[in-house]
Amino acid sequence: MDQFIQVSSGENGVNTENTFEFINNSEEELAPLNRLAAYICDTPVSLVNLLDNNFQYNASKFGDWSAQTLPKEETVCQFTVEEEDLLVIPDTRKDQRTKTIKEIADNDDLRFYAGVPIKSPSGNRIGAFCVIGNQPKELAKEQRQALVDLGKEVEARIKLLKEKKTVEAQRDRLEEAGAFLKNSTDIRWVLEPVTFKILKAEGAEQILGCSDADLVGKNLFDLIEQVNIQNHIKQWTNEPQDRGKLGVPVQLTSSDSEERWLNLTFTRYNEKLLATGRDITKQHRAEEQLKDSLEEKEILLSEVHHRVKNNLAVVSSLLQLERFQTEDERILNVLRNSESRIMSIAKIHELLYQTEDFANVQLEQYLEALISHLEETYPLDSEKIAIELKVAELSLNVNQALPVGLIINELITNAIKHAFPEKQEGTIRVLVLKKEPGIVSVEVSDTGKGLDMDASELQEKGNLGFTLVDTLVKQLNAELAIDKNDRTTFRITFQKNDKKGSVNAL
C-alpha cells in the first residue's frame, strides 16, 4: 500500500508536524505487527491509523475492515491520540465518549476497542495502533502491556520507514549529481586549503590539454600567475567558513601554450577546498573584442566632434574677417550674431571631445565658455556692464544642451545690444536651477531699460532673435515666461530628458 499523509498543525498538542510521509510499502512493513497484536489480544481486527485535524487514514490493517478515509469526529482513534498511554473501551455502546457517536454506536463490528497513541520521531502524536472486537471484552494485564510494547515497535518501524525515505531521496539526488558531473565539461579540483596543493583533479585534459594525473601534487598557484588573484583567494580562504562561495576569473596557459580563461568557483567541504573551473575563453575574447570596438568608436566619435568644432571655428573666423572689413553697423550686428550662434554650437563639440562622455554636457562649464566668447565678440566695459553666471551642478544631453546654449546666447546678445543705451551701467544675470525632480529652470535677466513689448508683439514684429528663441523653446517642449517688473527676466522651464541621440531625436 502506497500512501502519503499530510498532517497539519492540530489542537491539544496532536499532529503538530507540518508534514509526515507515511511511505511506500507501509502495509508490508507493519502487517506483522498488526497480526501479532490481533493474536495476542484475541481480536479479529488490528489497525494502524493516522489522523490530521479533519480525517483518519488507514496505513495498515489486519482482518476484515474497511480502509476508507473517515472524518475524524466519527472515529474512536480521535480519543486515543489525546491519551498519553493505552486507551481501553470495553463496550463502545456504554462508554460516554463513543455511545453518542452514531457511526460507532450503529457499527456491530466495533463493540470493543483498545489502542495506544503513535508518536512521530519528533514526539508528536500522529495516530493510533489499535485492536477492535465485535463483542464487549476486557484485556488482561499481559495483553495490555503487549499492546503498549507493540505500539513502541510501530513507532520504531515508522521512524525507520521515514529514514529510509530520506536515504532514498538523498541517493536519488546523489545519482542525479553524479550524472551531471559525468556530463560536465568543467574542471573539478580538490585542494588542501593551506598549501593549495591539488589533491584530486578531473576534467583538465579537455580544457588545458594535460592529464589529470599530471596536475595532482602541483600547487594551484603554479597555474595562476596573477598575484592579485592569488592574494584574493588566500584572503577568502582565511575568512569564516560561512562566507559562501568565491568566484574569480583567472588566466591559465594550456599545454599547447594557448591562453585560456577559466571562471574558478571555490567552496569549502570537510576541511578541503573544492574548486570548479568553467572555460570562459570564448566569452573573454568576445568581451575584449567588444571593448576594443567600443574604444575605437569612442576615438572616432571624439575625432568627429573635434573636426566639427574646428570646421565651425573656421566658419566663425571667416565671419570675423568679414566683420573686420566693414564699418556698416547693421552688417556688423548680423555678422556678430551669426558668429556667436556658430560658436555656441562649436563649444558643445569642443566640450564633448575633451571628455569621455559623448552624450552629456556639463552645463556650467559650457556656459562659462559661451559667455567668455560673447564678451570677446561684444567688447564690454566690465566696470559698467557685468555678466553674472550661477549654474546648479547639472549635466544635459546634447539634445537639450545645444538649444539651451543658443537661447542664452540670443538673450545675452539682445541685452548687450538693447538693454543698456548710451553706455548705461547694469548687470546681466544667468541663473540655472534644478527645481522639483527632473525640472530645469533657466533665467536670463538684466537691469537695463526694460522691455517695451510682450512676447506676442515681439513675434508679430518678426524679431529674428526672438523667433529663434521661440523655435528653440518649442524644441525643448519648454514653457517661456517674460517678467517686466523690477528687471526684464526671460524664464524657461523644461523637463530634463536623458534620451541620447541627435538633436532631431527630440
C-alpha positions in Angstrom: 0.0 0.0 0.0 1.4 3.4 -1.0 0.2 6.4 0.9 1.3 9.9 1.6 -0.3 11.6 4.6 -0.4 15.3 5.0 -0.7 16.2 8.7 -1.5 19.8 9.6 -1.0 21.6 12.9 -3.7 20.5 15.3 -5.2 21.2 18.7 -4.3 19.8 22.1 -0.8 19.0 21.1 -1.9 16.5 18.4 -0.4 16.3 15.0 1.8 19.5 15.3 4.1 18.5 12.5 3.7 20.3 9.2 4.1 17.1 7.1 4.6 13.4 7.8 5.4 11.0 5.0 3.8 7.6 5.5 5.6 5.8 2.9 5.8 3.1 0.3 5.3 -0.5 1.5 3.9 0.6 4.8 1.4 -2.2 4.7 4.1 -4.8 4.2 6.3 -3.3 7.0 3.5 -3.0 9.6 1.4 -6.0 8.8 3.3 -8.5 11.0 2.7 -6.2 14.0 -1.0 -6.0 13.2 -1.2 -9.8 13.0 0.7 -10.2 16.3 -1.5 -7.6 18.1 -4.7 -9.3 16.9 -3.4 -12.7 18.0 -2.2 -11.5 21.5 -5.4 -9.6 22.2 -7.7 -12.2 20.6 -9.4 -9.7 18.3 -10.4 -10.1 14.6 -9.0 -6.7 13.6 -5.9 -4.7 14.2 -5.2 -1.3 12.6 -2.6 1.4 12.3 -4.5 4.7 11.7 -3.1 8.2 11.1 -5.0 11.4 11.9 -4.8 15.0 11.0 -7.2 17.8 12.0 -10.0 16.6 9.9 -9.6 12.9 8.8 -8.4 9.5 9.8 -6.4 7.5 7.2 -5.6 3.8 7.4 -1.9 2.9 6.9 -2.0 -0.8 7.7 -4.6 -3.4 8.8 -5.2 -7.0 9.7 -8.7 -8.5 9.4 -11.9 -7.7 7.5 -12.1 -4.0 7.9 -12.7 -1.1 5.5 -9.6 1.0 4.8 -11.5 4.1 3.7 -10.7 7.5 4.9 -13.1 8.7 7.6 -14.0 12.1 9.2 -12.0 12.4 12.4 -15.1 13.0 14.6 -16.6 9.6 13.6 -13.6 7.6 14.9 -12.6 6.2 18.2 -8.9 6.9 17.5 -9.5 10.6 17.9 -9.6 9.9 21.7 -6.5 7.7 21.6 -4.3 10.5 20.3 -5.3 12.6 23.2 -4.1 9.9 25.7 -0.6 9.6 27.0 -0.8 5.8 27.1 -3.2 3.0 26.5 -6.9 3.6 25.9 -9.3 0.6 26.5 -13.1 0.8 25.8 -14.7 -2.5 26.8 -18.0 -1.6 25.3 -18.3 1.3 22.8 -22.1 1.5 23.3 -21.7 2.2 27.0 -18.7 4.5 27.0 -19.6 8.2 27.5 -17.2 9.2 24.6 -18.4 6.8 22.0 -22.1 5.9 22.7 -23.2 9.3 21.3 -21.4 8.9 18.0 -24.0 7.4 15.7 -21.4 5.9 13.3 -19.8 4.0 16.2 -22.9 3.0 18.1 -24.5 1.6 14.9 -21.4 -0.5 14.0 -21.9 -4.1 15.2 -18.3 -4.9 14.3 -17.0 -2.1 16.7 -18.0 -3.1 20.2 -14.6 -3.4 21.8 -11.6 -1.1 21.3 -8.1 -0.8 22.7 -5.4 1.5 21.3 -2.1 3.3 22.0 -1.1 6.7 20.5 1.6 6.6 17.9 4.2 9.3 18.1 6.4 10.7 15.3 10.2 10.7 15.7 9.9 14.3 17.0 7.4 13.3 19.7 4.1 14.5 18.2 1.1 12.2 18.3 0.1 11.4 14.8 -2.2 8.4 15.0 -3.2 5.2 16.9 -2.3 1.5 16.9 -5.4 -0.3 17.9 -7.3 -3.7 18.1 -11.1 -4.0 17.5 -13.6 -6.7 18.5 -17.2 -7.3 17.7 -18.0 -8.3 21.3 -17.5 -6.4 24.5 -14.5 -7.6 26.4 -11.6 -6.8 28.7 -7.8 -7.2 28.2 -5.6 -9.0 30.7 -2.7 -7.1 32.2 -0.2 -9.0 29.9 -2.3 -8.2 26.8 -2.3 -4.5 27.7 1.4 -4.5 28.2 2.0 -6.4 24.9 -0.2 -3.8 23.0 1.8 -1.0 24.5 5.1 -2.7 23.6 3.9 -3.4 20.1 2.9 0.3 19.8 6.5 1.3 20.5 7.6 -1.1 17.8 5.2 0.5 15.4 6.8 3.9 16.2 10.2 2.4 15.6 9.1 1.0 12.2 7.7 4.3 11.2 10.9 6.1 12.2 12.9 3.5 10.1 10.5 3.9 7.1 10.9 7.7 7.3 14.6 7.5 7.5 14.6 5.0 4.6 12.6 7.5 2.6 15.1 10.2 3.4 18.0 8.0 2.4 16.4 7.1 -0.8 15.8 10.7 -1.6 19.4 11.5 -0.8 20.6 8.6 -3.0 18.4 9.9 -5.9 20.0 13.4 -5.5 23.5 11.9 -5.4 22.7 9.9 -8.5 21.5 13.0 -10.3 24.5 14.9 -9.2 26.8 12.1 -10.4 25.0 12.2 -13.8 25.5 15.9 -14.0 29.2 15.6 -13.1 29.7 12.8 -15.6 28.4 15.0 -18.4 30.1 18.2 -17.1 32.9 19.8 -19.1 34.1 21.7 -16.1 37.4 21.3 -14.3 37.0 19.8 -10.8 39.8 20.1 -8.2 40.1 19.1 -4.6 42.7 21.3 -2.8 44.5 21.4 0.5 43.3 24.8 1.9 46.6 25.8 3.5 49.2 24.9 0.9 46.7 24.9 -2.1 48.2 21.6 -3.2 45.9 19.8 -5.8 44.9 16.5 -4.1 42.5 15.3 -6.9 41.8 16.6 -10.4 39.2 15.8 -13.1 38.3 17.4 -16.4 41.6 19.2 -17.1 42.5 17.4 -20.2 39.7 18.8 -22.4 40.4 22.4 -21.4 44.1 22.6 -20.6 45.3 19.7 -22.7 47.1 18.0 -19.8 46.2 14.8 -17.9 44.6 15.0 -14.5 47.3 12.8 -13.1 49.9 15.4 -14.1 48.1 18.1 -12.0 47.9 16.0 -8.8 50.5 17.2 -6.4 51.0 20.6 -8.0 50.4 23.9 -6.3 47.3 25.8 -7.7 49.4 29.0 -7.8 51.8 27.4 -10.2 49.0 27.6 -12.7 47.7 31.0 -11.7 50.3 33.7 -12.3 48.2 36.8 -11.3 49.5 37.7 -7.9 46.4 39.8 -7.1 44.2 36.8 -7.8 46.4 34.6 -5.6 46.1 37.0 -2.7 42.3 37.3 -3.2 41.9 33.5 -3.0 44.2 33.3 0.1 42.3 36.1 1.8 38.9 34.4 1.2 40.2 31.1 2.4 41.2 32.7 5.8 37.7 34.1 6.2 34.9 32.4 8.3 33.5 29.3 6.6 30.0 30.8 6.4 31.1 33.3 3.8 29.7 31.2 1.0 31.5 30.8 -2.4 34.2 32.7 -4.2 34.2 33.1 -8.0 37.1 34.6 -9.8 38.2 34.7 -13.5 41.7 33.5 -13.9 44.1 33.2 -16.9 45.9 29.9 -17.4 48.2 28.6 -20.1 47.3 25.3 -21.7 49.8 22.6 -22.7 49.9 24.0 -26.3 50.9 27.4 -24.9 47.4 28.8 -25.7 45.9 31.4 -23.4 42.9 30.1 -21.5 40.5 31.8 -19.2 38.6 30.0 -16.5 35.9 31.1 -14.1 37.0 29.3 -10.9 34.5 28.9 -8.1 35.8 27.9 -4.7 33.9 26.4 -1.7 34.8 24.6 1.5 33.9 21.0 2.3 35.1 18.7 5.1 38.3 20.8 5.7 39.1 20.6 2.0 38.9 23.3 -0.7 36.8 22.4 -3.7 37.3 24.3 -7.0 35.3 24.0 -10.2 36.5 25.8 -13.4 34.4 26.7 -16.4 36.1 27.6 -19.7 35.2 31.2 -20.5 37.9 31.8 -23.1 35.5 32.5 -25.9 33.4 34.8 -23.7 36.6 36.6 -22.6 37.8 37.1 -26.2 34.4 38.3 -27.2 34.4 40.8 -24.4 37.9 42.0 -25.3 36.9 42.5 -28.9 33.8 44.4 -27.8 35.9 46.6 -25.5 38.4 47.3 -28.4 35.5 48.1 -30.7 34.0 50.5 -28.2 37.3 52.2 -27.7 37.7 52.6 -31.5 34.2 54.1 -31.7 34.9 56.5 -28.8 38.1 57.6 -30.6 36.2 58.0 -33.8 33.4 59.9 -32.2 35.9 62.2 -30.4 37.6 62.9 -33.7 34.2 63.7 -35.3 33.4 66.2 -32.5 36.9 67.7 -32.8 36.7 68.1 -36.6 33.1 69.6 -36.4 34.4 72.1 -33.8 37.4 73.0 -35.9 35.2 73.5 -39.0 32.7 75.7 -37.1 35.7 77.7 -35.7 36.9 78.2 -39.3 33.4 79.5 -40.3 33.4 81.7 -37.3 36.8 83.1 -38.2 35.7 83.8 -41.7 32.8 85.8 -40.3 35.1 87.6 -38.0 37.3 88.5 -41.0 34.3 89.8 -42.8 33.4 91.8 -39.7 36.8 93.5 -39.8 36.3 94.5 -43.4 33.1 96.5 -42.9 32.1 99.6 -40.9 28.3 99.2 -41.6 26.8 98.8 -38.1 23.9 96.8 -39.4 26.2 94.3 -41.2 28.4 94.2 -38.1 25.5 93.2 -35.9 24.4 90.5 -38.4 28.0 89.1 -38.5 28.4 89.2 -34.7 25.1 87.4 -34.2 26.0 84.7 -36.7 29.4 84.3 -35.2 28.1 83.9 -31.7 25.5 81.4 -32.8 28.1 79.3 -34.6 30.4 79.4 -31.6 27.5 78.3 -29.3 27.4 75.1 -31.3 31.2 74.8 -31.6 31.6 75.0 -27.8 29.4 72.0 -27.4 31.5 69.8 -29.7 34.7 71.2 -28.0 33.5 70.0 -24.6 32.3 66.6 -25.9 35.7 65.6 -27.5 37.5 66.8 -24.3 35.6 64.4 -22.1 34.9 60.7 -22.0 31.1 61.2 -22.0 29.9 61.9 -25.6 26.3 62.2 -24.6 26.1 64.7 -21.8 27.4 68.3 -21.4 28.4 69.8 -18.1 26.2 72.9 -18.3 28.3 75.2 -16.0 31.5 74.6 -18.0 29.7 75.0 -21.3 28.0 78.3 -20.3 31.3 79.8 -18.9 33.0 79.1 -22.2 30.0 80.6 -24.1 29.9 83.8 -22.1 33.6 84.2 -22.3 33.3 84.1 -26.1 30.4 86.6 -26.1 32.5 89.0 -24.0 35.2 88.8 -26.7 32.7 89.2 -29.6 30.9 92.2 -27.9 33.6 94.1 -26.0 32.1 95.2 -22.7 33.2 97.8 -20.2 33.4 95.5 -17.2 33.0 98.4 -14.9 29.7 99.3 -16.4 28.1 96.0 -17.7 28.8 92.7 -15.9 27.6 89.3 -16.7 26.9 87.1 -13.7 26.5 83.3 -14.0 25.1 80.9 -11.4 24.5 77.3 -12.5 23.5 74.4 -10.4 25.5 71.2 -10.7 23.8 69.8 -13.8 24.5 68.0 -17.0 22.3 67.9 -20.0 22.3 65.6 -23.0 23.3 67.2 -26.4 19.7 67.3 -27.4 18.9 69.8 -24.7 22.3 71.5 -24.0 22.5 72.9 -27.6 19.1 74.7 -27.7 19.7 75.9 -24.1 23.1 77.4 -25.1 21.6 79.0 -28.2 18.7 80.5 -26.2 21.1 82.0 -23.6 23.3 83.3 -26.4 20.4 85.1 -28.0 19.1 86.6 -24.8 22.5 87.8 -23.6 23.3 89.2 -27.1 19.9 91.0 -27.1 20.5 92.5 -23.6 24.0 93.7 -24.6 22.7 95.4 -27.7 19.4 96.9 -26.4 19.2 97.0 -22.6 21.9 99.5 -21.9 21.7 102.5 -24.2 24.3 105.3 -24.0 26.7 103.1 -22.0 24.3 102.7 -19.1 25.6 100.7 -16.2 23.9 97.4 -15.4 24.1 93.6 -14.9 23.1 90.7 -17.0 22.4 87.6 -14.9 22.1 84.0 -16.0 20.6 81.6 -13.4 20.1 77.8 -14.0 18.4 75.9 -11.2 17.1 72.4 -10.6 13.5 72.6 -9.4 11.4 69.6 -8.4 12.8 66.3 -9.6 13.6 66.4 -13.3 12.6 70.1 -13.9 15.2 72.6 -15.0 14.7 76.4 -14.8 16.8 78.8 -16.9 16.6 82.6 -16.2 18.2 85.4 -18.1 17.6 88.8 -16.7 19.1 92.3 -16.9 18.8 95.6 -15.0 18.6 97.7 -18.2 15.9 100.0 -19.5 13.3 97.3 -19.7 11.3 95.6 -22.5 8.6 97.7 -24.1 6.9 94.7 -25.9 5.4 91.4 -24.8 6.1 88.1 -26.4 3.3 88.3 -29.0 4.4 91.7 -30.1 8.0 90.6 -30.5 6.7 87.7 -32.6 4.5 89.8 -34.7 7.3 92.3 -35.3 9.4 89.4 -36.7 12.4 89.9 -34.4 14.8 87.2 -35.7 16.4 86.7 -32.3 13.1 86.1 -30.5 11.8 84.0 -33.4 14.9 81.7 -32.9 14.3 81.7 -29.1 10.7 80.7 -29.6 11.6 77.9 -32.0 14.2 76.5 -29.6 11.8 76.7 -26.6 9.3 74.6 -28.6 12.1 72.2 -29.5 12.7 71.8 -25.7 9.0 71.3 -25.0 9.6 74.1 -22.5 7.5 77.0 -21.1 8.6 80.6 -21.6 7.6 83.4 -19.3 8.6 87.1 -19.6 8.6 89.2 -16.4 8.9 93.0 -17.0 8.7 94.3 -13.4 11.9 95.1 -11.5 14.1 93.7 -14.2 13.4 92.1 -17.6 13.5 88.4 -17.0 13.1 85.6 -19.5 12.3 82.4 -17.6 12.3 79.0 -19.4 11.3 75.7 -17.6 11.5 72.2 -19.1 11.7 68.6 -18.2 15.2 67.1 -18.1 15.5 64.4 -20.7 18.2 61.7 -20.6 17.4 60.4 -24.0 20.5 60.0 -26.2 20.9 60.7 -29.9 20.9 63.6 -32.3 19.1 66.9 -31.8 16.5 65.7 -34.3 15.6 63.0 -31.8 13.8 65.5 -29.6 
